[in-house]
Amino acid sequence: MTFETASHTVTHKLVDRATMHHELDALVHDLSVRHNTAKSNIAVHASGPNTFTLSLNGAANLDAASA
């Protein structure tokens, strides 16, 4: 797993596809807690084979910047 310097993006490579839903749900939860935002403000994109990038939506970035 890698984090960008601003911690608004997480890239994660899945090792076991059987745990994909559990791992992605846990990552969304962790990112939403870290930035005090709703899970619906987290975008998940397939960025490669077995690799997903999770990031804050634009609205979440604006909310965090104004806090």
N, C-alpha and C positions, 0 to 999 in steps of 0.2 A: 504494500500500500504506500502511495506517495501523497504528500500534501504540498500544495503550492504555498508560497511564503505568506500570503494573506489568510490562509486556511479557509478560504471560501470554496475551495475545490478539493475533492478527494478522488484519486484514481485507485482502483482496486482490481487486481487480477484474481479471478476465481481459480482455486486449485481443484475443488470438487464441485462439479455441476449439480450434484444432488442437494447441496446446501445453498444453492444460489439464492433462493427466495429468503431464507433465513439470514444470510450474510448481508444482502442488500437492505433488508428491513432494519437490521441492526445498525448499518452504516447511516441510513437515513435518520434513524432515531438519534444517534450520536451527533450528527451534524446539526440537527434541529435543536438539540439541547445546548450544544456549544454556542450557537448563535441566537438562542432564545427566540426561535421562530417556529411556525407550524410546519409539520411534515409536508404539507401541500406546497410549501415554498421551496422544496428541494426538487431539482430536476435530475433525472437519471438517464444517461445516454450510453449506448454501447459504443465504446471507442476502439474496439479491436477484438480479436478472438478471446473470449472469456474475460474481457477487460471492460470495466464500466467506470464512467466518470460521473460523480455526483457533484452538483454545484447549487449555490443559492440562486433563486430567480432574481431578476432585476428588482422586483418589489421588495424582496428580503434584503438586498444590498442597500436599498434606499432607507429601509427601516433601521438597519444596523448603523448606517452612517448618521442618522438623525438622533440616535440614542445617546 
